[in-house]
Amino acid sequence: MFKRLFSAQVAQHVRQVPHMPPPYPLPTSSRGAERRRLDDMHFGIARYMKGLTYAPLKNPSRILELGSGTGAWTIQAAQTFPSAQVTAADMSPLPENLDLPSNVKYQQMNFLNPFPFKPASFDVVHMRFVMIHLPKPQEVLSRLASMLRPGGWLLLEDVNHTLLDANNEIGPGVRELYKGYQRHMERQGVNPLIGAQLRTMLEESKEFSEVNESVIPCYMNPRSTSDPDLQELGEILKYSIDGVYVGIMDKVGPAGGITPEILRAWRNEVNDPSRDLRIDMHMTWSQKK
Ligand SMILES: C[S@@+](CC[C@H](N)C(=O)[O-])C[C@H]1O[C@@H](n2cnc3c(N)ncnc32)[C@H](O)[C@@H]1O
């Protein structure tokens, strides 16, 4: 019953864009695995950050989440700010069986097209793990800033999608995988290393009175940190990015630059206890002038 009601609700808000190319190179059709991966990351991050964001949000009335995925952040935002109207937007519909709070509405859209929102109409815009899939990030950033009212907050968050090691040379397995992954992403016209560039982009845009960043190191080896929350987040990230590579192999094949042999060598190095491999998440929060 709820499922039917919810589907009708979604259908009401869905506006089909006539020409919608598939810009998201990762497998969204494997809803089960993709949903678990995204939800686990959301709850791991929210636990580590002890909330939705480090920005000092004070009773926002209009919140926009671009790239709502499974709806986990949107729902938590709607529950945290029950008097706010929260808009979730994505090219994929939200999962059908969500218990969606009444202050959430969903709009289907492709972010490569102009946003269907009035300028300066949101107090908060959140976009996580999406810029990495969009070409021309500077242009996207200025479109995001234009939707914020003065004093509003842009919460822009992404991974720097490569593995780093503070103490050792990167091994050939890891190097080979990222060579292929980088080529695959470049073919889509997108930048897998955008996470580490967000702060500079935000500062150079001159749209914000303050730009803040927190870098969360997600360790592949639990012994690299004594913080249990970071150990847990690292574990989640490890299986999550492994799932991304399996997805690329399944959906794109060898053209994705990742073969079973390359993935095996990557796994061996990632699980090697003598290494300190990590992937960094760059969480930014910036206040509009
Ligand atoms: C890696 S998921 C992240 C989802 C969510 N933000 C989270 O943190 O769990 C990327 C999301 O962006 C959406 N997406 C990617 N490119 C898009 C585009 N051009 N237009 C609309 N949605 C897009 C995908 O459908 C997917 O839900």
The ligand as an SDF file (V2000), in Angstrom:
LIG
                    3D

 27 29  0  0  0  0  0  0  0  0999 V2000
   28.1760    7.9400   -6.0660 C   0  0  0  0  0  0  0  0  0  0  0  0
   26.4630    8.3060   -6.0600 S   0  0  0  0  0  0  0  0  0  0  0  0
   26.3360    9.3440   -4.5980 C   0  0  0  0  0  0  0  0  0  0  0  0
   24.9520    9.4010   -4.0380 C   0  0  0  0  0  0  0  0  0  0  0  0
   24.7920   10.2280   -2.7490 C   0  0  0  0  0  0  0  0  0  0  0  0
   25.1530   11.6040   -2.9430 N   0  0  0  0  0  0  0  0  0  0  0  0
   25.6100    9.6490   -1.6230 C   0  0  0  0  0  0  0  0  0  0  0  0
   26.5360   10.2960   -1.1340 O   0  0  0  0  0  0  0  0  0  0  0  0
   25.3300    8.4960   -1.2240 O   0  0  0  0  0  0  0  0  0  0  0  0
   26.3050    9.4810   -7.3640 C   0  0  0  0  0  0  0  0  0  0  0  0
   24.8570    9.8910   -7.6090 C   0  0  0  0  0  0  0  0  0  0  0  0
   24.8380   10.9750   -8.5330 O   0  0  0  0  0  0  0  0  0  0  0  0
   23.8490   10.7380   -9.5140 C   0  0  0  0  0  0  0  0  0  0  0  0
   24.2970   11.4140  -10.7430 N   0  0  0  0  0  0  0  0  0  0  0  0
   25.4910   11.2990  -11.3490 C   0  0  0  0  0  0  0  0  0  0  0  0
   25.5410   12.0810  -12.4420 N   0  0  0  0  0  0  0  0  0  0  0  0
   24.3480   12.7040  -12.5210 C   0  0  0  0  0  0  0  0  0  0  0  0
   23.7900   13.6440  -13.4300 C   0  0  0  0  0  0  0  0  0  0  0  0
   24.4510   14.0910  -14.4870 N   0  0  0  0  0  0  0  0  0  0  0  0
   22.5280   14.0810  -13.2220 N   0  0  0  0  0  0  0  0  0  0  0  0
   21.8180   13.6360  -12.1490 C   0  0  0  0  0  0  0  0  0  0  0  0
   22.2930   12.7440  -11.2500 N   0  0  0  0  0  0  0  0  0  0  0  0
   23.5490   12.2890  -11.4390 C   0  0  0  0  0  0  0  0  0  0  0  0
   23.7850    9.2200   -9.6480 C   0  0  0  0  0  0  0  0  0  0  0  0
   22.5470    8.7890  -10.1660 O   0  0  0  0  0  0  0  0  0  0  0  0
   24.0070    8.7710   -8.2080 C   0  0  0  0  0  0  0  0  0  0  0  0
   22.8120    8.6630   -7.4860 O   0  0  0  0  0  0  0  0  0  0  0  0
  1  2  1  0
  2  3  1  0
  2 10  1  0
  3  4  1  0
  4  5  1  0
  5  6  1  0
  5  7  1  0
  7  8  2  0
  7  9  1  0
 10 11  1  0
 11 12  1  0
 11 26  1  0
 12 13  1  0
 13 14  1  0
 13 24  1  0
 14 15  1  0
 14 23  1  0
 15 16  2  0
 16 17  1  0
 17 18  1  0
 17 23  2  0
 18 19  1  0
 18 20  2  0
 20 21  1  0
 21 22  2  0
 22 23  1  0
 24 25  1  0
 24 26  1  0
 26 27  1  0
M  CHG  2   2   1   9  -1
M  END
$$$$
